[in-house]
Amino acid sequence: MTSDRILLLNIGSPSRLLSIAPDGTDVKTLVADLGVAPDGISVDPVHGHIFWTYMGTSHDGEDFNVNDGSIERVDLDGTGHVTVIPTGKTFTPKQMQCDATNGYIYWCDREGMRVMRAGLDGSAQTVLVQTGSTDEDRRDRRRHCVGVAVDPAGGYLYWTQKGKPNGNEGRIMRAPLDLPEGADPAARADIEVMFDNLPEPIDLDWHAETSSLYWTDRGDPPRGNTLNRARIERDFTMDPEIVLSGLHEGIGLTIDRKGHRAFVSDLGGFVHAVSLTDPDESSIVFSGHGPFTGIAYLPS
């Protein structure tokens, strides 16, 4: 690929991994059938790989109560498909991030109630945060970890715990990126609650250039079905700001740092582009191909 691309997980029938130009043209199918529940996607531009999470095949509506998730990988042209995290090693993987510079993938495991990390080849799989362990815990959606973002320079890990749908129980949490030696991921004393009582926060992205955290929320308006951001520094955290409203079950989020814009995907089947410097400049750049979950930006 010689120009920048947007990579999308389309959960139509069948589900597909799509590659499009940022203006919505030049649609390519990289992988033709991803199974029933692909969710999060991330790019390793250093080694030329695309990763995605697969929530598993066994589900009851939106509940996935069988430990059969996995993480998959292909080359940038859609070839070279390998399984990085095999079935059963992660319960219900959701959003993921790739820190290619430091050699890690990070992801949230919803019904597994964990935030996890592994090497780019799936080795050294580590639980960084554990919010529950029993079946009773699993039924408590306030424990469900969904979105994840990493700030390697600042040394922080961010994640969402979404709560029940439209429940205003959602939280965004933060902890140091590395689990302290000897610490129990289920009993970390260094976790902070950054934002609480959110409608239903989903995916995250960290914008290092402005020390800002961005997130989607698929809850009810006016605070839900939005793209949000807040500036976060060590000594202060600004109140959240709604950048874009009117999403149709907002899910995926990715940032084009050089272009100062964000792309958001939703279950309504729309891909939205929004300027980070002038949020009033927003548009729908792609639609008509069925619902979308994860989205990732691949710079040229």
C-alpha positions as CSV (number, residue, x, y, z in Angstrom):
1,M,0.0,0.0,0.0
2,T,1.5,3.3,-1.1
3,S,-1.0,5.8,0.4
4,D,-2.8,6.1,3.8
5,R,-5.7,3.7,4.4
6,I,-8.5,3.1,6.8
7,L,-9.0,-0.5,7.9
8,L,-12.4,-1.6,9.0
9,L,-14.1,-4.6,10.5
10,N,-17.4,-5.1,8.8
11,I,-19.8,-7.4,10.7
12,G,-22.2,-8.0,7.8
13,S,-22.9,-11.5,6.5
14,P,-20.2,-12.6,6.0
15,S,-18.0,-10.3,8.0
16,R,-15.0,-8.8,6.3
17,L,-11.8,-6.9,6.8
18,L,-12.0,-3.9,4.5
19,S,-9.4,-1.4,3.4
20,I,-10.5,2.0,2.0
21,A,-9.0,5.4,1.2
22,P,-9.7,8.1,3.8
23,D,-12.3,9.6,1.5
24,G,-14.2,6.3,1.3
25,T,-13.1,5.4,-2.2
26,D,-11.0,2.5,-3.4
27,V,-12.7,-0.2,-1.4
28,K,-10.7,-3.5,-1.0
29,T,-11.6,-6.7,0.8
30,L,-8.5,-8.0,2.5
31,V,-10.1,-10.9,4.3
32,A,-13.4,-12.2,3.0
33,D,-14.8,-14.0,6.1
34,L,-13.8,-13.2,9.7
35,G,-16.5,-15.3,11.5
36,V,-19.4,-14.0,13.5
37,A,-17.8,-11.5,15.9
38,P,-14.6,-9.6,14.9
39,D,-14.3,-6.5,17.1
40,G,-11.0,-4.7,17.6
41,I,-8.3,-3.9,15.0
42,S,-4.9,-2.4,15.2
43,V,-2.0,-2.0,12.8
44,D,1.8,-2.6,13.2
45,P,3.2,-0.4,10.4
46,V,6.8,-1.3,11.5
47,H,6.5,-5.1,10.7
48,G,3.6,-4.8,8.2
49,H,0.8,-6.5,10.1
50,I,-2.9,-6.0,10.8
51,F,-4.2,-7.5,14.1
52,W,-7.8,-8.1,15.0
53,T,-9.8,-9.6,17.9
54,Y,-12.3,-12.3,17.5
55,M,-14.9,-12.5,20.3
56,G,-15.7,-16.1,19.8
57,T,-18.5,-18.2,18.2
58,S,-20.7,-19.0,21.3
59,H,-22.9,-16.2,22.4
60,D,-26.4,-15.4,23.6
61,G,-27.2,-12.0,22.0
62,E,-24.5,-9.7,23.1
63,D,-23.4,-11.9,25.9
64,F,-20.3,-14.2,25.2
65,N,-20.1,-16.6,28.1
66,V,-17.8,-19.2,26.6
67,N,-14.0,-18.9,26.7
68,D,-13.4,-19.1,22.9
69,G,-12.0,-15.8,21.8
70,S,-8.8,-15.3,19.8
71,I,-6.5,-12.7,18.2
72,E,-5.6,-13.0,14.5
73,R,-3.1,-11.4,12.2
74,V,-2.5,-10.9,8.5
75,D,0.0,-9.0,6.4
76,L,-1.0,-5.5,5.1
77,D,-2.2,-7.1,1.8
78,G,-4.4,-9.6,3.6
79,T,-2.2,-12.6,3.2
80,G,-0.2,-14.6,5.8
81,H,-3.1,-15.3,8.2
82,V,-1.9,-16.6,11.5
83,T,-3.5,-16.9,15.0
84,V,-1.5,-14.9,17.5
85,I,-3.5,-15.6,20.7
86,P,-5.2,-19.0,20.2
87,T,-8.8,-19.9,21.1
88,G,-9.4,-20.1,24.8
89,K,-6.4,-18.0,25.8
90,T,-8.6,-14.9,25.9
91,F,-12.3,-15.0,26.7
92,T,-13.9,-12.1,24.8
93,P,-11.3,-9.8,23.3
94,K,-12.5,-6.4,22.4
95,Q,-10.6,-3.3,21.4
96,M,-6.8,-3.7,21.0
97,Q,-3.8,-1.5,20.5
98,C,-0.4,-2.3,19.0
99,D,2.7,-0.6,20.4
100,A,5.1,-1.8,17.7
101,T,8.0,0.3,18.9
102,N,8.1,-1.6,22.2
103,G,6.9,-4.9,20.8
104,Y,3.5,-5.3,22.5
105,I,-0.2,-5.8,21.7
106,Y,-2.7,-4.7,24.4
107,W,-6.4,-5.7,24.5
108,C,-9.4,-5.7,26.8
109,D,-11.1,-9.1,27.5
110,R,-14.7,-8.3,28.3
111,E,-16.3,-11.4,29.8
112,G,-12.8,-12.4,31.0
113,M,-12.9,-9.1,33.0
114,R,-9.2,-8.4,32.2
115,V,-6.8,-6.0,30.5
116,M,-4.1,-8.0,28.8
117,R,-0.7,-7.7,27.0
118,A,1.5,-9.9,24.9
119,G,4.4,-9.8,22.6
120,L,3.7,-9.1,18.9
121,D,4.0,-12.9,18.3
122,G,1.6,-13.7,21.2
123,S,4.3,-14.7,23.6
124,A,4.6,-13.5,27.2
125,Q,0.8,-13.2,27.6
126,T,0.2,-11.1,30.8
127,V,-2.8,-10.0,32.7
128,L,-2.3,-6.4,33.7
129,V,-5.7,-5.8,35.4
130,Q,-8.4,-8.3,36.6
131,T,-11.8,-6.9,37.6
132,G,-13.5,-10.2,38.6
133,S,-13.2,-14.0,38.4
134,T,-16.5,-15.7,39.0
135,D,-19.6,-16.3,36.9
136,E,-21.5,-13.9,39.2
137,D,-18.8,-11.3,38.6
138,R,-19.1,-11.9,34.9
139,R,-22.8,-11.0,35.0
140,D,-21.9,-7.6,36.4
141,R,-21.3,-5.5,33.3
142,R,-19.6,-2.8,35.4
143,R,-16.7,-5.2,35.5
144,H,-16.5,-5.6,31.7
145,C,-13.4,-4.2,30.2
146,V,-13.9,-3.0,26.6
147,G,-11.8,-0.2,25.3
148,V,-8.0,0.2,25.7
149,A,-5.4,2.9,25.0
150,V,-1.7,3.1,25.9
151,D,0.6,6.1,26.6
152,P,4.0,4.5,26.4
153,A,5.8,7.9,26.9
154,G,3.8,8.7,30.0
155,G,3.8,5.2,31.2
156,Y,0.0,4.8,31.5
157,L,-2.7,2.3,30.5
158,Y,-6.3,3.4,30.0
159,W,-9.4,1.3,29.7
160,T,-13.2,1.5,29.8
161,Q,-15.6,-0.5,32.0
162,K,-18.9,0.1,30.2
163,G,-21.6,-1.0,32.6
164,K,-25.0,-2.1,31.4
165,P,-26.4,-0.6,28.1
166,N,-27.4,3.1,28.5
167,G,-26.8,2.6,32.2
168,N,-24.7,5.7,33.1
169,E,-22.4,3.2,34.9
170,G,-19.5,3.6,32.6
171,R,-16.0,4.4,33.8
172,I,-12.6,5.2,32.3
173,M,-9.7,3.9,34.4
174,R,-6.0,4.4,34.4
175,A,-3.0,2.6,35.9
176,P,0.7,2.5,35.3
177,L,1.6,0.6,32.1
178,D,3.6,-2.1,33.8
179,L,2.3,-4.4,36.6
180,P,4.5,-3.8,39.6
181,E,6.7,-6.8,40.4
182,G,4.8,-9.3,42.6
183,A,1.5,-7.4,42.4
184,D,-1.8,-9.1,41.9
185,P,-3.6,-7.8,38.8
186,A,-6.9,-8.3,40.8
187,A,-5.7,-6.2,43.7
188,R,-3.8,-3.3,42.2
189,A,-3.6,-0.3,44.5
190,D,-2.5,2.1,41.7
191,I,-5.7,2.2,39.6
192,E,-7.4,5.6,39.2
193,V,-10.9,6.3,38.1
194,M,-10.5,9.1,35.6
195,F,-14.2,9.5,34.6
196,D,-17.3,8.0,36.1
197,N,-21.1,7.8,35.4
198,L,-20.6,7.8,31.7
199,P,-23.6,6.5,29.5
200,E,-21.7,3.6,27.9
201,P,-18.0,4.2,27.0
202,I,-16.6,1.9,24.4
203,D,-13.3,2.5,22.5
204,L,-10.3,4.7,23.4
205,D,-7.3,6.3,21.7
206,W,-4.5,8.4,23.2
207,H,-3.3,11.5,21.4
208,A,0.1,12.1,22.8
209,E,0.7,15.4,20.9
210,T,-2.0,17.1,23.0
211,S,-2.0,14.8,26.0
212,S,-5.6,14.0,25.3
213,L,-7.7,10.9,25.6
214,Y,-10.5,10.3,23.0
215,W,-13.4,7.8,23.4
216,T,-16.6,6.7,21.8
217,D,-19.8,6.3,23.8
218,R,-22.7,4.3,22.4
219,G,-25.2,5.2,25.2
220,D,-28.2,7.4,24.8
221,P,-28.0,11.1,23.8
222,P,-27.2,13.7,24.7
223,R,-23.9,12.4,26.3
224,G,-24.1,9.1,24.4
225,N,-23.6,8.2,20.7
226,T,-20.7,10.7,20.8
227,L,-17.0,11.1,20.3
228,N,-15.5,12.7,23.4
229,R,-12.1,13.9,24.6
230,A,-10.4,15.2,27.7
231,R,-6.9,16.6,28.2
232,I,-5.1,14.6,30.8
233,E,-1.8,15.5,32.4
234,R,-0.1,14.3,35.6
235,D,-1.4,17.3,37.7
236,F,-4.8,17.9,36.2
237,T,-7.6,16.4,34.1
238,M,-10.0,18.6,32.1
239,D,-13.7,17.9,32.0
240,P,-14.8,15.8,29.0
241,E,-15.7,17.6,25.8
242,I,-18.1,16.2,23.2
243,V,-16.4,16.4,19.8
244,L,-19.0,14.8,17.6
245,S,-22.6,13.8,18.3
246,G,-25.2,11.8,16.3
247,L,-23.4,8.5,16.0
248,H,-25.4,5.4,15.3
249,E,-24.2,3.1,18.1
250,G,-20.6,4.5,18.1
251,I,-17.9,1.9,18.5
252,G,-14.5,2.2,16.7
253,L,-12.1,5.1,16.9
254,T,-8.7,5.8,15.3
255,I,-6.7,9.0,15.0
256,D,-4.7,10.3,12.0
257,R,-2.1,12.3,14.0
258,K,-0.4,14.0,11.0
259,G,-3.8,15.0,9.5
260,H,-5.2,16.1,12.9
261,R,-8.4,14.1,12.3
262,A,-10.3,11.2,13.9
263,F,-12.3,8.5,12.2
264,V,-15.2,6.8,14.0
265,S,-17.1,3.7,13.0
266,D,-20.6,2.7,14.2
267,L,-23.0,-0.2,14.1
268,G,-25.3,1.9,11.9
269,G,-22.7,1.3,9.1
270,F,-21.2,4.8,9.0
271,V,-17.6,6.0,9.0
272,H,-17.3,9.5,10.3
273,A,-14.3,11.9,9.8
274,V,-13.9,14.8,12.1
275,S,-11.2,17.5,12.4
276,L,-9.5,17.6,15.8
277,T,-8.8,21.3,15.5
278,D,-12.2,22.3,14.2
279,P,-14.8,19.6,15.2
280,D,-17.5,21.4,13.2
281,E,-15.7,20.1,10.2
282,S,-17.1,16.5,10.1
283,S,-18.5,14.3,7.4
284,I,-19.6,10.7,6.7
285,V,-17.0,9.3,4.4
286,F,-18.2,5.7,4.0
287,S,-21.5,3.9,4.4
288,G,-23.8,1.3,2.8
289,H,-21.7,-1.8,3.6
290,G,-23.3,-3.0,6.8
291,P,-22.4,-2.5,10.5
292,F,-18.8,-1.7,11.6
293,T,-17.0,-2.4,14.8
294,G,-13.2,-1.7,14.9
295,I,-11.4,0.8,12.8
296,A,-7.7,1.6,12.4
297,Y,-5.7,4.2,10.5
298,L,-2.6,3.2,8.5
299,P,-0.4,6.2,7.5
300,S,1.4,6.2,4.2
